[in-house]
């Protein structure tokens, strides 16, 4: 007990006596200090006293699929900062292969009596993935916001970058450079953002050959393998569903002895960190991370405050960032 008092007091920056008053429900402590002590208990993994367990913690789960893709740490920074400004403490939950699953994290967050959860990329975007843990959150009336396109009927509000506009911007850019054989490098077939990108490309192209569409897991290695297939089919421009996929495509072109952008042009998606430092600097479609992250937190905070938020999707406009990985189509 003494050790717990000391750790919580140090975490909050108050005396052990103040912590003791909070835990025993005694007067003489401000609401702000009381809430800070309870949050510290949650963060440090201590159980609240029985009389204080009915109140949800000022914790918010932030569930990410990975940290290797720089776009997810970028979302975490924006969302975490916006939550902190509201007095909410983000609990970062990152999935690892063979490690804790998304459903396991949801169980842990429910045990901590979190005030809400933000998912920035996850199984909600995959139609064939398990979704029972989302339904569990809905049944418990836990506020939830999803970042980027989700399957239908989950019933949560979301904020998304407009995949259709992103592909339109990239496609028209390559077409303006004279490219006629444009390929798409997308995620798995059940991945909703990729499906939206494919639908947009087909609407623009009119007749998009199936062999000009390749799918991969979201990684540099996946991009390399899938782009190799597209290059073998004669494409001169590749539009990718993420920046790591695009970097894999650049590597695949070089392994085949093709110059980028002299022989092959590559367009990424996200404009994550350091894409202006690659060789060549990557032309990509930028997600408005700051605006999307803050909107997600606003939607979550409204729900936490008891405001009914429609289960609708807010679409944000992307921006094409032209750098050195795209150029005029080869004339051969």
LOSE-280398 format. One line per 3 residues: their letters; for each residue z, x negated, y of N, C-alpha, C. Coordinates in Angstrom, 1 decimal. Layout:
LOSE-280398
A = Z X Y Z X Y Z X Y; ...;
//
This chain:
LOSE-280398
XXX = 0.0 -0.8 -1.2 0.0 0.0 0.0 0.0 -0.9 1.3; 0.8 -1.9 1.3 0.9 -2.8 2.4 -0.4 -3.5 2.7; -1.0 -3.9 1.6 -2.3 -4.6 1.7 -3.4 -3.7 2.3;
XXX = -3.3 -2.4 1.8 -4.3 -1.4 2.3 -4.1 -1.2 3.8; -2.9 -1.1 4.2 -2.6 -0.9 5.7 -3.1 -2.0 6.5; -2.9 -3.3 6.0 -3.3 -4.5 6.7 -4.8 -4.5 6.8;
XXX = -5.5 -4.2 5.7 -7.0 -4.3 5.7 -7.6 -3.3 6.7; -7.1 -2.1 6.6 -7.6 -1.0 7.5 -7.3 -1.3 8.9; -6.1 -1.8 9.2 -5.7 -2.1 10.6 -6.6 -3.2 11.1;
XXX = -6.9 -4.2 10.3 -7.7 -5.3 10.8 -9.1 -4.8 11.0; -9.6 -3.9 10.2 -11.0 -3.4 10.3 -11.1 -2.6 11.6; -10.1 -1.8 11.9 -10.2 -0.9 13.1 -9.8 -1.6 14.4;
XXX = -8.9 -2.6 14.2 -8.3 -3.3 15.4 -7.1 -2.6 16.0; -6.3 -2.0 15.1 -5.1 -1.3 15.6 -3.9 -1.9 14.7; -2.7 -1.4 15.0 -1.6 -1.9 14.3 -1.4 -1.2 13.0;
XXX = -0.7 -1.8 12.0 -0.4 -1.1 10.8 0.4 0.2 10.9; 1.2 0.2 12.0 2.0 1.4 12.2 1.0 2.6 12.6; 0.0 2.3 13.4 -1.0 3.3 13.8 -1.7 3.8 12.5;
XXX = -2.1 2.9 11.6 -2.7 3.4 10.4 -1.8 4.2 9.6; -0.5 3.9 9.5 0.4 4.6 8.8 0.6 6.0 9.3; 0.6 6.1 10.7 0.7 7.5 11.3 -0.5 8.4 10.9;
XXX = -1.7 7.8 10.9 -2.9 8.5 10.5 -2.8 9.0 9.1; -2.4 8.1 8.2 -2.4 8.4 6.8 -1.3 9.5 6.5; -0.3 9.5 7.3 0.8 10.5 7.0 0.7 11.7 7.9;
XXX = -0.4 11.8 8.7 -0.6 13.0 9.5 0.3 13.2 10.6; 0.9 12.1 11.1 1.8 12.2 12.2 1.1 12.1 13.6; 1.7 12.7 14.6 1.1 12.8 16.0 1.2 11.4 16.6;
XXX = 0.6 11.4 17.8 0.7 10.1 18.6 -0.5 9.2 18.5; -1.6 9.7 17.8 -2.8 8.9 17.6 -4.0 9.7 18.2; -4.9 9.1 19.0 -6.0 9.8 19.5 -7.0 10.2 18.4;
XXX = -7.8 11.2 18.7 -8.8 11.6 17.7 -9.8 10.5 17.4; -10.2 9.7 18.4 -11.1 8.6 18.1 -10.5 7.5 17.2; -9.3 7.2 17.4 -8.6 6.2 16.5 -8.4 6.8 15.1;
XXX = -8.0 8.0 15.1 -7.8 8.7 13.8 -9.1 8.6 13.0; -10.2 9.0 13.6 -11.5 9.0 12.9 -11.9 7.6 12.5; -11.6 6.6 13.3 -12.0 5.2 13.0 -11.2 4.8 11.8;
XXX = -9.9 5.1 11.7 -9.1 4.8 10.5 -9.6 5.4 9.3; -10.0 6.7 9.3 -10.5 7.4 8.2 -11.9 6.8 7.7; -12.7 6.4 8.7 -14.0 5.8 8.4 -13.8 4.4 7.7;
XXX = -12.8 3.7 8.2 -12.5 2.4 7.6 -12.0 2.5 6.2; -11.2 3.5 5.9 -10.8 3.8 4.5 -12.0 4.0 3.6; -13.0 4.8 4.1 -14.2 5.1 3.3 -15.0 3.8 3.1;
XXX = -15.2 3.0 4.2 -16.0 1.8 4.1 -15.4 0.8 3.1; -14.0 0.7 3.2 -13.4 -0.3 2.3 -13.1 0.2 0.9; -13.5 1.4 0.6 -13.4 1.9 -0.7 -12.1 2.5 -1.1;
XXX = -11.2 2.8 -0.2 -9.9 3.4 -0.5 -10.0 4.9 -0.5; -9.3 5.5 -1.4 -9.2 7.0 -1.4 -8.4 7.5 -0.2; -8.8 8.6 0.4 -8.1 9.2 1.4 -6.8 9.9 0.8;
XXX = -5.8 10.0 1.6 -4.6 10.8 1.2 -5.1 12.2 0.9; -4.5 12.9 -0.1 -4.9 14.2 -0.5 -5.1 15.2 0.6; -4.2 15.2 1.6 -4.3 16.1 2.7 -5.5 15.9 3.6;
XXX = -6.1 14.7 3.5 -7.3 14.4 4.4 -8.6 14.4 3.7; -8.6 14.8 2.4 -9.9 14.7 1.7 -10.8 15.8 1.9; -10.4 16.9 2.5 -11.3 18.0 2.7 -12.3 17.8 3.8;
XXX = -12.1 16.8 4.6 -12.9 16.5 5.8 -14.0 15.4 5.4; -15.2 15.7 5.7 -16.3 14.7 5.4 -16.1 13.4 6.2; -16.4 12.3 5.6 -16.4 11.1 6.3 -17.5 11.0 7.3;
XXX = -17.3 10.1 8.3 -18.3 9.8 9.3 -19.2 8.7 8.8; -19.6 8.9 7.5 -20.5 7.9 6.9 -21.8 8.7 6.6; -22.9 7.9 6.8 -24.2 8.4 6.5 -24.9 7.5 5.5;
XXX = -25.4 8.0 4.4 -26.2 7.2 3.5 -27.5 6.9 4.0; -28.0 5.6 3.9 -29.3 5.3 4.3 -30.0 4.6 3.1; -30.8 5.4 2.4 -31.3 5.0 1.1 -32.8 4.5 1.3;
XXX = -33.0 3.2 0.8 -34.2 2.6 0.9 -34.7 2.2 -0.5; -36.1 2.2 -0.7 -36.6 1.8 -2.0 -36.5 0.3 -2.2; -36.6 -0.5 -1.2 -36.6 -2.0 -1.3 -36.3 -2.6 0.1;
XXX = -36.2 -3.9 0.1 -36.1 -4.7 1.4 -37.1 -5.8 1.5; -37.9 -6.0 0.4 -39.0 -7.0 0.5 -40.1 -6.7 1.4; -40.4 -5.4 1.5 -41.4 -4.9 2.5 -40.7 -4.9 3.9;
XXX = -41.2 -5.6 4.9 -40.4 -5.7 6.1 -40.3 -4.4 6.9; -41.1 -3.4 6.5 -41.0 -2.1 7.2 -39.7 -1.4 6.9; -39.1 -1.6 5.8 -37.9 -0.9 5.5 -36.6 -1.5 6.2;
XXX = -36.5 -2.8 6.3 -35.4 -3.4 7.1 -35.6 -2.9 8.6; -36.9 -2.8 9.0 -37.1 -2.4 10.4 -36.6 -0.9 10.6; -36.9 0.0 9.7 -36.4 1.3 9.7 -34.9 1.3 9.7;
XXX = -34.3 0.5 8.8 -32.8 0.4 8.7 -32.2 0.0 10.0; -32.8 -1.0 10.7 -32.3 -1.4 12.0 -32.3 -0.3 13.0; -33.4 0.4 13.1 -33.5 1.5 14.1 -32.5 2.6 13.8;
XXX = -32.5 3.1 12.5 -31.7 4.2 12.1 -30.2 3.8 12.2; -29.9 2.6 11.7 -28.5 2.2 11.7 -28.0 2.1 13.1; -28.8 1.6 14.1 -28.3 1.5 15.4 -28.1 2.8 16.1;
XXX = -29.1 3.8 15.8 -28.9 5.1 16.4 -27.7 5.9 15.8; -27.4 5.7 14.5 -26.3 6.3 13.9 -25.0 5.7 14.6; -24.9 4.4 14.8 -23.7 3.8 15.3 -23.5 4.3 16.8;
XXX = -24.5 4.6 17.5 -24.4 5.1 18.9 -23.7 6.5 18.9; -23.8 7.2 17.7 -23.2 8.5 17.6 -21.9 8.5 16.9; -21.4 7.3 16.6 -20.1 7.1 16.0 -20.2 7.3 14.5;
XXX = -21.4 7.2 13.9 -21.6 7.4 12.5 -21.8 6.0 11.9; -21.3 5.8 10.7 -21.4 4.5 10.0 -22.4 4.6 8.9; -23.5 3.8 9.0 -24.5 3.8 7.9 -24.1 3.1 6.7;
XXX = -24.3 3.6 5.5 -24.0 3.0 4.3 -25.4 2.7 3.6; -25.8 1.4 3.6 -27.1 1.0 3.1 -27.1 1.0 1.6; -28.1 1.7 1.0 -28.3 1.9 -0.4 -29.7 1.4 -0.7;
XXX = -29.8 0.2 -1.3 -31.2 -0.3 -1.6 -31.4 -0.4 -3.1; -32.4 0.2 -3.6 -32.7 0.2 -5.0 -33.3 -1.2 -5.5; -32.9 -1.5 -6.7 -33.5 -2.7 -7.3 -34.0 -2.4 -8.7;
XXX = -35.0 -3.1 -9.1 -35.5 -2.9 -10.5 -34.4 -3.2 -11.5; -34.2 -2.2 -12.3 -33.1 -2.3 -13.4 -31.7 -2.2 -12.8; -31.6 -1.9 -11.5 -30.3 -1.8 -11.0 -29.9 -0.3 -10.7;
XXX = -29.1 -0.1 -9.6 -28.7 1.3 -9.3 -29.8 2.1 -8.9; -30.0 3.3 -9.5 -31.1 4.2 -9.2 -30.8 5.0 -7.9; -31.8 5.7 -7.4 -31.6 6.6 -6.3 -30.6 7.7 -6.6;
XXX = -30.7 8.3 -7.8 -29.8 9.3 -8.2 -28.4 8.8 -8.3; -28.2 7.6 -8.8 -26.8 7.0 -8.9 -26.3 6.8 -7.5; -27.1 6.4 -6.5 -26.6 6.2 -5.1 -26.2 7.6 -4.6;
XXX = -26.9 8.6 -4.9 -26.6 9.9 -4.4 -25.2 10.3 -4.9; -24.9 10.1 -6.2 -23.6 10.4 -6.8 -22.5 9.6 -6.0; -22.8 8.3 -5.8 -21.8 7.5 -5.1 -21.5 8.0 -3.7;
XXX = -22.6 8.4 -3.0 -22.5 8.9 -1.6 -21.7 10.2 -1.6; -21.9 11.1 -2.6 -21.2 12.3 -2.6 -19.7 12.1 -2.9; -19.4 11.1 -3.7 -18.0 10.7 -3.9 -17.3 10.3 -2.7;
XXX = -18.1 9.7 -1.8 -17.5 9.2 -0.5 -17.5 10.3 0.6; -17.9 11.5 0.2 -17.9 12.6 1.1 -18.7 12.3 2.4; -19.9 11.8 2.2 -20.7 11.4 3.4 -21.1 12.7 4.2;
XXX = -21.3 12.4 5.5 -21.7 13.5 6.4 -23.2 13.9 6.2; -24.0 12.9 5.7 -25.4 13.2 5.6 -26.1 12.0 4.9; -27.4 12.2 4.7 -28.2 11.1 4.0 -29.6 11.0 4.7;
XXX = -30.0 9.8 5.0 -31.4 9.6 5.4 -32.1 8.8 4.3; -33.2 9.3 3.8 -34.1 8.6 2.9 -35.3 8.1 3.6; -35.5 6.8 3.6 -36.7 6.2 4.2 -37.5 5.6 3.1;
XXX = -38.4 6.4 2.5 -39.2 6.0 1.4 -38.3 6.2 0.1; -38.9 6.8 -0.9 -38.2 7.1 -2.1 -38.9 8.0 -3.0; -38.2 8.5 -4.0 -38.8 9.3 -5.1 -39.3 10.6 -4.6;
XXX = -38.9 11.1 -3.4 -39.3 12.4 -2.8 -40.8 12.3 -2.5; -41.4 11.1 -2.4 -42.8 10.9 -2.1 -43.7 10.9 -3.3; -43.1 10.9 -4.5 -43.8 10.8 -5.8 -43.7 12.1 -6.5;
XXX = -44.8 12.8 -6.7 -44.8 14.1 -7.4 -44.3 14.1 -8.8; -44.5 13.0 -9.5 -44.1 12.9 -10.9 -42.7 12.3 -11.2; -42.0 12.0 -10.1 -40.7 11.4 -10.2 -39.6 12.4 -10.4;
XXX = -38.4 12.1 -10.9 -37.3 13.0 -11.0 -36.8 13.4 -9.6; -36.5 14.6 -9.4 -36.0 15.1 -8.1 -34.7 15.9 -8.1; -34.0 15.9 -9.2 -32.8 16.7 -9.4 -31.7 16.3 -8.4;
XXX = -31.6 15.0 -8.0 -30.6 14.5 -7.1 -30.8 15.1 -5.7; -32.1 15.4 -5.3 -32.3 16.0 -4.0 -31.8 17.5 -4.1; -32.1 18.1 -5.2 -31.6 19.5 -5.3 -30.1 19.6 -5.3;
XXX = -29.4 18.5 -5.8 -28.0 18.5 -5.8 -27.4 18.4 -4.4; -28.1 17.6 -3.6 -27.7 17.5 -2.2 -27.9 18.8 -1.4; -29.0 19.5 -1.7 -29.2 20.8 -1.1 -28.2 21.8 -1.5;
XXX = -27.8 21.8 -2.8 -26.8 22.7 -3.3 -25.4 22.5 -2.7; -25.2 21.2 -2.3 -23.9 20.9 -1.7 -23.9 21.0 -0.2; -25.1 21.4 0.3 -25.3 21.6 1.8 -25.1 20.3 2.6;
XXX = -25.5 19.2 2.0 -25.4 17.9 2.7 -26.6 17.8 3.6; -26.4 17.5 4.9 -27.6 17.3 5.8 -28.4 16.1 5.3; -29.7 16.3 5.2 -30.7 15.3 4.7 -31.9 15.3 5.6;
XXX = -32.4 14.1 5.9 -33.7 13.9 6.5 -34.5 12.9 5.7; -35.8 13.2 5.6 -36.7 12.4 4.9 -37.7 11.7 5.8; -37.9 10.4 5.6 -38.8 9.6 6.5 -40.1 9.4 5.7;
XXX = -41.2 9.9 6.3 -42.6 9.9 5.7 -42.8 10.9 4.6; -44.0 11.2 4.3 -44.4 12.4 3.6 -43.7 12.6 2.2; -43.4 13.8 2.0 -42.6 14.2 0.8 -43.4 15.2 0.0;
XXX = -43.0 15.4 -1.3 -43.6 16.5 -2.0 -43.1 17.8 -1.4; -43.8 18.9 -1.7 -43.4 20.2 -1.1 -42.2 20.8 -1.8; -41.6 21.7 -1.1 -40.5 22.6 -1.7 -39.1 21.9 -1.9;
XXX = -38.9 20.7 -1.3 -37.6 20.1 -1.3 -36.7 20.8 -0.3; -37.2 21.3 0.8 -36.4 22.1 1.7 -35.7 21.3 2.7; -36.1 20.0 3.0 -35.4 19.2 4.0 -36.4 18.9 5.1;
XXX = -35.8 18.7 6.3 -36.7 18.3 7.5 -37.1 16.9 7.3; -38.2 16.5 7.9 -38.7 15.1 7.8 -39.4 14.7 9.0; -39.6 13.4 9.1 -40.4 12.7 10.2 -41.4 11.8 9.5;
XXX = -42.7 11.9 9.9 -43.7 11.2 9.2 -44.7 10.6 10.2; -45.3 9.5 9.8 -46.5 9.0 10.5 -47.7 9.7 9.9; -48.6 10.1 10.8 -49.7 10.9 10.4 -50.7 10.1 9.6;
XXX = -50.7 10.2 8.3 -51.5 9.4 7.4 -53.0 9.7 7.7; -53.4 10.9 7.9 -54.8 11.2 8.2 -55.3 10.5 9.4; -54.5 10.5 10.5 -55.0 9.9 11.7 -55.0 8.4 11.5;
XXX = -54.1 7.8 10.7 -54.1 6.4 10.4 -55.4 6.0 9.7; -55.8 6.7 8.7 -57.0 6.4 8.0 -58.3 6.6 8.9; -58.2 7.6 9.7 -59.4 7.9 10.6 -59.5 6.7 11.6;
XXX = -58.4 6.2 12.1 -58.5 5.1 13.1 -59.0 3.8 12.4; -58.5 3.5 11.2 -59.0 2.4 10.5 -60.5 2.5 10.1; -60.8 3.7 9.6 -62.2 3.9 9.1 -63.2 3.7 10.2;
XXX = -62.9 4.4 11.4 -63.8 4.3 12.5 -63.9 2.9 13.1; -62.8 2.2 13.0 -62.9 0.8 13.4 -63.8 0.0 12.6; -63.7 0.1 11.2 -64.6 -0.7 10.4 -66.0 -0.2 10.5;
XXX = -66.2 1.1 10.6 -67.6 1.7 10.8 -68.2 1.1 12.1; -67.4 1.0 13.1 -68.0 0.5 14.4 -68.4 -0.9 14.3; -67.9 -1.6 13.3 -68.2 -3.0 13.1 -69.4 -3.1 12.1;
XXX = -70.0 -2.0 11.7 -71.1 -2.0 10.8 -70.8 -1.9 9.3; -69.6 -1.7 9.0 -69.3 -1.7 7.5 -69.7 -0.3 7.0; -70.4 -0.3 5.9 -70.8 0.9 5.2 -70.2 1.1 3.8;
XXX = -69.8 0.0 3.2 -69.2 0.0 1.9 -67.7 -0.3 2.1; -66.9 0.8 2.4 -65.5 0.7 2.7 -64.7 1.2 1.6; -63.7 0.4 1.1 -62.9 0.8 0.0 -61.5 1.1 0.5;
XXX = -60.8 1.9 -0.3 -59.4 2.2 -0.1 -58.5 1.6 -1.1; -57.4 1.0 -0.7 -56.4 0.4 -1.6 -55.1 1.2 -1.4; -54.8 2.1 -2.3 -53.7 3.0 -2.2 -52.6 2.8 -3.2;
XXX = -51.5 3.6 -3.0 -50.4 3.6 -4.0 -50.8 4.4 -5.2; -49.8 4.7 -6.1 -50.0 5.5 -7.3 -50.6 6.9 -7.0; -51.2 7.5 -8.0 -51.9 8.8 -7.8 -51.0 9.9 -7.4;
XXX = -49.7 9.9 -7.7 -48.8 10.9 -7.3 -48.0 10.6 -6.0; -48.4 9.6 -5.3 -47.8 9.2 -4.1 -48.4 10.0 -2.9; -47.5 10.9 -2.3 -48.0 11.8 -1.3 -48.7 11.2 -0.1;
XXX = -48.1 10.2 0.5 -48.8 9.5 1.7 -50.2 9.0 1.3; -50.3 8.4 0.1 -51.6 7.9 -0.4 -52.6 9.0 -0.6; -52.1 10.1 -1.2 -53.0 11.3 -1.4 -53.5 11.8 0.0;
XXX = -52.6 11.8 1.0 -53.1 12.3 2.3 -54.1 11.3 2.9; -53.9 10.0 2.7 -54.9 9.0 3.2 -56.2 9.2 2.5; -56.2 9.5 1.2 -57.4 9.6 0.4 -58.2 10.9 0.9;
XXX = -57.5 12.0 1.1 -58.1 13.2 1.5 -58.8 13.0 2.9; -58.1 12.3 3.8 -58.7 12.0 5.1 -59.9 11.1 5.0; -59.9 10.1 4.1 -61.1 9.3 4.0 -62.3 10.1 3.4;
XXX = -62.0 10.9 2.5 -63.1 11.8 1.9 -63.6 12.7 3.0; -62.8 13.2 3.9 -63.3 14.1 4.9 -64.2 13.3 5.9; -63.8 12.1 6.2 -64.6 11.3 7.1 -65.9 10.8 6.5;
XXX = -65.8 10.3 5.3 -66.9 9.6 4.6 -67.9 10.7 4.1; -67.4 11.9 3.8 -68.3 12.9 3.2 -68.5 12.6 1.7; -69.0 11.5 1.3 -69.2 11.2 -0.1 -68.6 9.8 -0.4;
XXX = -67.3 9.7 -0.8 -66.6 8.5 -1.1 -66.7 8.2 -2.6; -67.4 7.2 -3.0 -67.5 6.9 -4.4 -66.2 6.6 -5.0; -65.9 7.1 -6.2 -64.6 6.9 -6.8 -64.3 5.4 -7.1;
XXX = -65.4 4.7 -7.3 -65.2 3.2 -7.6 -64.7 2.5 -6.3; -64.8 3.1 -5.2 -64.3 2.5 -3.9 -62.9 2.8 -3.6; -62.2 3.4 -4.6 -60.8 3.8 -4.5 -60.0 3.0 -5.6;
XXX = -59.0 2.2 -5.2 -58.2 1.5 -6.1 -56.8 1.8 -5.9; -56.0 1.8 -6.9 -54.5 2.1 -6.8 -53.7 0.9 -7.3; -52.5 0.8 -6.7 -51.6 -0.4 -7.1 -50.2 0.0 -6.8;
XXX = -49.3 -0.7 -7.4 -47.9 -0.7 -7.0 -47.8 -1.4 -5.6; -46.8 -1.0 -4.8 -46.7 -1.5 -3.5 -46.1 -2.9 -3.5; -47.0 -3.9 -3.6 -46.6 -5.3 -3.6 -47.8 -6.2 -3.3;
XXX = -47.5 -7.4 -2.9 -48.6 -8.3 -2.7 -49.4 -8.5 -4.0; -48.7 -8.7 -5.1 -49.4 -8.9 -6.4 -50.3 -7.7 -6.8; -49.7 -6.5 -6.5 -50.5 -5.3 -6.8 -51.7 -5.2 -6.0;
XXX = -51.6 -5.5 -4.7 -52.7 -5.5 -3.8 -53.8 -6.5 -4.2; -53.4 -7.7 -4.7 -54.3 -8.7 -5.1 -55.1 -8.2 -6.3; -54.5 -7.6 -7.3 -55.2 -7.2 -8.5 -56.2 -6.0 -8.2;
XXX = -55.7 -5.1 -7.4 -56.5 -3.9 -7.1 -57.7 -4.3 -6.1; -57.4 -5.2 -5.2 -58.5 -5.6 -4.3 -59.6 -6.4 -5.0; -59.2 -7.1 -6.0 -60.2 -7.9 -6.8 -61.2 -6.9 -7.4;
XXX = -60.7 -5.8 -7.9 -61.6 -4.8 -8.4 -62.6 -4.2 -7.4; -62.0 -3.9 -6.2 -62.9 -3.4 -5.1 -63.9 -4.4 -4.7; -63.6 -5.7 -4.6 -64.5 -6.7 -4.2 -65.6 -6.9 -5.2;
XXX = -65.3 -6.7 -6.5 -66.3 -6.8 -7.6 -67.3 -5.7 -7.5; -66.9 -4.6 -6.8 -67.7 -3.4 -6.7 -68.5 -3.4 -5.4; -68.4 -4.5 -4.6 -69.2 -4.7 -3.4 -68.7 -4.2 -2.1;
XXX = -67.5 -3.9 -2.0 -67.0 -3.4 -0.7 -67.0 -4.6 0.3; -67.2 -4.3 1.6 -67.1 -5.3 2.7 -65.9 -5.0 3.6; -65.3 -3.9 3.4 -64.1 -3.5 4.2 -63.1 -2.8 3.4;
XXX = -61.8 -3.2 3.5 -60.7 -2.5 2.7 -59.6 -2.0 3.6; -59.3 -0.7 3.4 -58.2 -0.1 4.2 -57.1 0.1 3.2; -55.9 -0.5 3.6 -54.8 -0.6 2.6 -53.7 0.3 3.1;
XXX = -52.9 0.8 2.1 -51.8 1.7 2.4 -50.5 1.1 2.8; -50.5 -0.3 2.8 -49.3 -1.0 3.4 -49.7 -2.4 3.7; -48.9 -3.1 4.5 -49.2 -4.5 4.9 -49.2 -5.4 3.7;
XXX = -48.2 -5.3 2.8 -48.2 -6.2 1.6 -49.4 -6.0 0.8; -49.9 -4.8 0.6 -51.1 -4.6 -0.1 -52.3 -5.3 0.6; -52.3 -5.2 1.9 -53.4 -5.9 2.7 -53.3 -7.4 2.5;
XXX = -52.1 -8.0 2.5 -52.0 -9.4 2.3 -52.5 -9.8 0.9; -52.2 -9.0 0.0 -52.7 -9.2 -1.4 -54.2 -9.2 -1.4; -54.8 -8.2 -0.6 -56.3 -8.1 -0.6 -56.9 -9.4 0.1;
XXX = -56.2 -9.9 1.1 -56.7 -11.2 1.7 -56.7 -12.3 0.7; -55.6 -12.4 0.0 -55.5 -13.4 -1.0 -56.6 -13.3 -2.1; -56.8 -12.0 -2.5 -57.8 -11.8 -3.6 -59.2 -12.3 -3.1;
XXX = -59.5 -12.0 -1.8 -60.8 -12.4 -1.2 -61.0 -13.9 -1.2; -59.9 -14.5 -0.8 -60.0 -16.0 -0.8 -60.1 -16.6 -2.2; -59.4 -16.0 -3.1 -59.5 -16.6 -4.5 -60.9 -16.5 -5.0;
XXX = -61.7 -15.5 -4.5 -63.1 -15.3 -4.9 -64.0 -16.2 -4.0; -63.5 -16.9 -3.1 -64.3 -17.7 -2.2 -64.9 -17.0 -1.0; -64.3 -15.8 -0.7 -64.9 -15.0 0.4 -64.0 -15.2 1.7;
XXX = -64.7 -15.3 2.8 -64.1 -15.5 4.0 -63.5 -14.2 4.6; -62.3 -14.2 5.1 -61.8 -13.1 5.8 -61.6 -13.5 7.3; -62.3 -12.9 8.2 -63.1 -11.6 8.1 -64.6 -11.8 8.0;
XXX = -65.1 -13.0 7.8 -66.5 -13.2 7.8 -67.3 -12.4 6.7; -66.7 -12.4 5.5 -67.3 -11.7 4.4 -66.6 -10.4 4.1; -65.3 -10.3 4.3 -64.6 -9.1 4.0 -63.6 -8.8 5.1;
XXX = -63.5 -7.6 5.6 -62.6 -7.2 6.6 -61.4 -6.4 5.9; -60.2 -6.6 6.3 -59.0 -6.0 5.7 -58.2 -5.3 6.8; -57.8 -4.1 6.6 -56.9 -3.4 7.5 -55.6 -3.0 6.8;
XXX = -54.5 -3.3 7.3 -53.2 -2.9 6.7 -52.6 -1.6 7.3; -51.4 -1.4 7.0 -50.7 -0.2 7.4 -49.2 -0.4 7.5; -48.7 -0.2 8.7 -47.3 -0.3 9.1 -47.1 -1.2 10.3;
XXX = -47.8 -2.3 10.4 -47.5 -3.3 11.4 -46.1 -3.8 11.3; -45.7 -4.2 10.1 -44.4 -4.8 9.9 -44.3 -6.2 10.5; -43.1 -6.7 10.4 -42.8 -8.0 11.0 -43.7 -9.1 10.5;
XXX = -44.1 -10.0 11.5 -44.9 -11.2 11.2 -46.3 -11.0 10.8; -46.8 -9.7 10.9 -48.3 -9.5 10.6 -49.2 -10.2 11.7; -48.6 -10.5 12.8 -49.4 -11.2 13.8 -49.4 -12.7 13.6;
XXX = -48.6 -13.2 12.6 -48.4 -14.6 12.3 -49.2 -15.0 11.0; -49.8 -14.1 10.3 -50.5 -14.4 9.1 -51.8 -15.1 9.5; -52.5 -15.6 8.5 -53.8 -16.3 8.7 -54.9 -15.6 7.8;
XXX = -55.8 -14.8 8.4 -55.8 -14.5 9.9 -54.8 -13.5 10.2; -54.4 -13.3 11.5 -53.5 -12.2 11.9 -54.1 -10.9 11.5; -53.2 -10.0 10.9 -53.7 -8.8 10.3 -53.9 -7.7 11.2;
XXX = -55.2 -7.1 11.1 -55.5 -5.9 11.8 -54.7 -4.8 11.0; -54.0 -3.9 11.6 -53.2 -2.9 10.9 -53.0 -1.7 11.7; -52.5 -0.6 11.1 -52.2 0.6 11.8 -50.7 0.7 11.9;
XXX = -50.2 0.7 13.1 -48.8 0.6 13.4 -48.1 2.0 13.3; -47.0 2.0 12.5 -46.1 3.2 12.5 -45.2 3.1 13.7; -44.9 4.2 14.4 -44.0 4.2 15.6 -42.5 4.2 15.0;
XXX = -42.1 3.1 14.5 -40.8 3.0 13.8 -39.6 3.5 14.7; -39.6 3.0 16.0 -38.5 3.3 16.9 -38.4 4.9 17.1; -39.5 5.5 17.4 -39.5 6.9 17.7 -39.2 7.7 16.4;
XXX = -39.8 7.3 15.3 -39.5 8.0 14.1 -38.0 7.9 13.6; -37.5 6.7 13.7 -36.1 6.5 13.3 -35.1 7.3 14.2; -35.4 7.3 15.5 -34.5 8.0 16.4 -34.6 9.5 16.1;
XXX = -35.8 10.0 15.9 -36.0 11.4 15.6 -35.3 11.8 14.3; -35.3 10.9 13.3 -34.6 11.2 12.1 -33.1 11.4 12.3; -32.6 10.5 13.1 -31.1 10.5 13.3 -30.8 11.8 14.2;
XXX = -31.6 12.2 15.1 -31.4 13.4 15.9 -31.4 14.6 15.0; -32.3 14.7 14.1 -32.4 15.8 13.2 -31.1 15.8 12.3; -30.7 14.7 11.8 -29.5 14.6 10.9 -28.3 15.0 11.7;
XXX = -28.1 14.5 12.9 -26.9 14.7 13.7 -26.8 16.2 14.1; -28.0 16.9 14.3 -28.0 18.3 14.6 -27.4 19.1 13.4; -27.9 18.7 12.2 -27.4 19.4 11.0 -25.9 19.1 10.8;
XXX = -25.4 17.9 11.1 -24.0 17.6 10.9 -23.2 18.4 11.9; -23.8 18.6 13.1 -23.1 19.4 14.1 -23.1 20.9 13.8; -23.8 21.4 12.8 -23.8 22.8 12.4 -25.0 23.5 12.9;
XXX = -26.0 22.8 13.5 -27.2 23.5 14.0 -28.2 23.6 12.8; -28.8 24.8 12.7 -29.8 25.0 11.7 -31.1 24.3 12.1; -31.6 23.4 11.2 -32.8 22.7 11.5 -33.9 23.1 10.5;
XXX = -35.0 23.6 11.0 -36.1 24.0 10.1 -36.5 22.9 9.1; -36.9 23.3 7.9 -37.4 22.3 6.9 -38.8 22.0 7.2; -39.1 21.4 8.4 -40.4 21.1 8.8 -40.6 19.6 8.9;
XXX = -41.9 19.2 9.0 -42.2 17.8 9.1 -42.7 17.5 10.5; -42.1 16.6 11.2 -42.6 16.1 12.5 -43.6 15.0 12.3; -44.8 15.1 12.8 -45.8 14.1 12.6 -45.9 13.2 13.9;
XXX = -45.9 11.9 13.6 -46.0 11.0 14.7 -47.3 10.2 14.7; -47.8 10.0 15.9 -49.2 9.3 16.0 -49.1 7.8 15.7; -49.9 7.3 14.8 -50.0 5.9 14.6 -50.9 5.2 15.7;
XXX = -50.9 3.9 15.7 -51.7 3.1 16.6 -52.4 2.0 15.9; -53.7 1.9 16.0 -54.5 0.8 15.5 -54.3 -0.5 16.3; -53.9 -1.5 15.6 -53.7 -2.8 16.2 -54.7 -3.8 15.7;
XXX = -55.7 -4.1 16.5 -56.8 -5.0 16.1 -56.5 -6.5 16.3; -56.5 -7.2 15.2 -56.3 -8.6 15.2 -57.5 -9.4 14.5; -57.1 -10.4 13.7 -58.2 -11.3 13.3 -58.7 -11.0 11.9;
XXX = -58.3 -10.0 11.2 -58.7 -9.8 9.8 -59.9 -8.8 9.7; -60.4 -8.4 10.8 -61.6 -7.5 10.8 -62.7 -8.1 11.7; -63.9 -8.0 11.3 -65.0 -8.5 12.1 -66.3 -7.7 11.7;
XXX = -67.4 -8.1 12.3 -68.7 -7.5 12.0 -69.0 -7.6 10.5; -69.6 -6.6 10.0 -70.0 -6.6 8.6 -71.0 -7.7 8.3; -71.0 -8.3 7.1 -72.0 -9.3 6.8 -73.3 -8.7 6.7;
XX = -74.4 -9.5 7.1 -75.7 -9.0 7.1 -76.5 -9.2 5.8; -75.9 -9.8 4.8 -76.6 -10.0 3.6 -76.7 -8.7 2.8;
//
